[in-house]
Structures are given as structure tokens and as C-alpha cells.
Amino acid sequence: MSPTPDKRLYQIALTKINGVGDITARNILNLFDGDEAAIFSSDRQTLLHKGVPTKLIPDILSPGVIEKAEKELAFIEKNNISTYFINEKDYPGRLRECVDAPILLYFRGNTNFNADKIISIVGTRQSTNYGNNFCESFLEELSSTIPDALIVSGLAYGIDIHAHKAAIKYGFPTIGVLAHGLDRIYPSFHRQTAVKMIENGGLLTEFPNGTDPEKFNFVRRNRIVAGMADAVIIVESDIKGGSLITAELANSYCKDVFSLPGRTSDKYSQGCNKLIASHKADIFYSTEYFLEQMSWDLESNRKKKRPKQQALFIELNDDEQKIVDILTGRDSTHVDQLSLQLEIPVFQLFSLLLELEMKGVIKNMPGNTYSLT
């Protein structure tokens, strides 16, 4: 009996089809009920019948796609790299809810992508002492309140690397999202920090080995930084800084965005001030304020449990009752956590939450959190 082919081979192959991006790949996968192997074992007629675009079929049937995938699979096995596929349980749950989420991720390290609380910290590469000191003081203060929070950034010069180093110093797991393959570290100057991150956190990318850190890859990288998190903090940014793109992406994903204010005369505070003035980010007033807005202090310091919600003439369907059961005994719960526990996409969950609000069963609190009334 021949051995069963490694499913990772077909998962990788799906990313090697010319003209197929993450959204198209996800659509093709859905046509085959999530069976990636079935895509490549089908003949032309089956692919057409399933609804695969005609222009993509020659590449799917080409042995070259599988050959490319075999080379990538050999590389990741040799270098102890893990893969996370879009329909697998361990894939970052918050990121999966984003319409343009990468269908496949490559990871070197050791951490939980679905940690209870995830914060992305980003900013300019030309950071000042003001921004660098913020990373240090914020994570020091946070370590006494939420010591197991996962800190995400981009391993770039400036704010990114200071956030990673502060996370390591205060014992937080931290992930660097890369704009290139895992066959290199860019910038190479950060290699020592990257090695430390692999011990508690790691390096994450959607790009296969051999991919250079091209400019346009950084924008794609930013959507992962934004999509993985509960909250995104913009520390320092010029008026047209790349961090503003991350903030825009985070807003489009319904994430909580905070911006560190600065003096109007400071070049690398102008972008942050603009985000606040245009209501695209909440002001980062203090760590205490941040925790209050996220309702994380309330959740972690709950004083007493609420009694279970009784119907009292209010009829709840099964999904609504599940939401009530989760919220029972908690001061508040973030929408992303509800989505993960219920295994319901955020965009579907919002309609259920609205219905419960209209019934007077729950209330919406700051930071996209909910509690029983």
C-alpha cells in the first residue's frame, strides 16, 4: 500500500497556481468542500463542473505546480517550519475572519496564535526616544496585569524592534510578521532578537522561501499584523507613514485602534495625531485607559458572577442562548473571543448580537465587548 500523500503538499500547491490570490484560493477550496487534495486529483471536466475558472485549469493540471510544492515542502521539513492552513483549527482565528486572510502561513517558533489577548504594536522605522520609551513602559505596566498577552509586530527598525525587545524583556510571547520567506532575516541586524523570539513566540510569514523583502510585500504583511490582533497601537508615524496603512486595515477588520499622541511640531507624531483627529483611532491616554477601553481589566478582575439569564418571556434561539451562556458570569467578553468560542464568523455574529441587544438581553460596551444587561 502506498503512503498517503502529505496534505501539506496540496495546501502549498494551492498557493503556487498562477493568477490565484488568497480570496480566489479560498473560493476554489470551498468548491471542493475544503478538500485541497481533491482539487489536484480532479480532471479538467470535474474542475469545470465544480466552477473553477477556465483560465486557471491548465496550471492546476500542470505537474509543475506540484513540483514547486514538493520543493517548498522539502525546505520546511529541513528547517523545522510549521504550516497553518486556512481551514485548520490552529490557524489564527482572528485573522481567518478577514476576507483577504492568507490561505497558508509559514511559522518558525512556539506560541498560541489564538491567545486570549493579542496586541499589535507598530510605528515608524525612524523612531525617537519618545516612541521607544513608550514600548518599554507600556509593556512593563502591562506585564503586571496581562502577563500572557501575545505581542505582534513586524521586526523592522524603529518601533517594531523595540516592541519585540520589550516583550522579550518582560516575558511576553512575541511574533514578528515578515515580508519575505523564512530562508532569511531582514534586516539581518535583528537576527539575534529573532532567535530569542523563536523560543517564546516566533517568526510568521505567508511568503515561501526565496521571496525577497520587496516594497509591496510589506503592505501585504501589514494586513496580517492588523488581522491577528484584538487591538492595534500606532506608536509613532509620519503624516504618510506605512503604519497608517496598518491602521486603515485594522479599522476595516473592525479591530480596536489606538494612537499615541505627540506634539504637533514632532514629525513622527503627525500621523498619530491625524488618526486621532480623524476618529480613526482612539487616543492612547494611558495603560489604564487602554485596559478600560478594551474591558480587559474588568474581565480579569471580575468580582462576582451574574446569575444565568432567565428567559422571562424572551425567546432565544440556540445560537443566542449559547452567547448568553458564554457571557454569564463575566463582566464583558470581546467579540473576537465570542467568535472563537462559538465558531461563528464575526460578520455573522454581529447580527446575532444586535438581535440580543434589541431584546434587551445584552449591551455593547467599549472596545467591541459585550456583557449581559
WOMOFEN-V584312 format. One line per field, one symbol per residue. ss: DSSP state (H for helix, E for strand, - for the rest). phi: phi as a letter, one per 20 degrees, with the letter a starting at -180 (. if undefined). burial: + if it has 24 or more other ideal C-beta (glycine too) atoms within 12 Angstrom, else -. Layout:
ss = ???
phi = ???
burial = ???
This chain:
ss = ------HHHHHHHH-------HHHHHHHHHH----HHHHHH--HHHHHHH---HHHHHHHH-HHHHHHHHHHHHHHHH---EEEE-------HHHH-------EEEEEEE-------EEEEE------HHHHHHHHHHHHHHH------EEEE-----HHHHHHHHHHH----EEEE----------HHHHHHHHHHHH-EEEEE---------HHHHHHHHHHHHH---EEEE--------HHHHHHHHHH---EEEE-------HHHHHHHHHHH----EE---HHHHHHHH-HHHHH-----------------HHHHHHHHHH-----EEHHHHHHHH---HHHHHHHHHHHHH---EEEE---EEEE-
phi = .fffgfffgfffgfeefgndeffffffffffdlneffffeeeegffffffofggfefgffefffffffffffffffffdldedcegeefefgfffgfefdfgfbcdbcqbadfdgfcccdccrffdfdggffffgffffffffedcfdfeddbdlefnggffffffffgdnefbddeddbfeebccfffegffffffffbpqccbeeffneeffgfffffgfffgfffeecddeecbffcffffffffffffemeedccefbffeegedfffffgffemebefeeafffgfffemffffecfebeffffeflmdedefffffffffffndfabffffffffelcggfefgffffffffemeccedgnldcbff
burial = ------+++++++++++--+-+-+++-++-++---+++++-+----+--+-+---++-+++---++-++--++-++----+++++++---+++++++++++++++++++-++++++++++++++++++-+++-++++++--+--++-+++++++++++++++++++++-+-+++++++++++++++---+--++-+++-++++++++++-+-+---++-+++++++++++++++++++--+++++++++++-++++++++++---+-+++++++++---+++-+--+--+++++++++++--------+------+---++-++-++--+++++++++++-+-+-+--+--++--+--+-++-+++++++++-
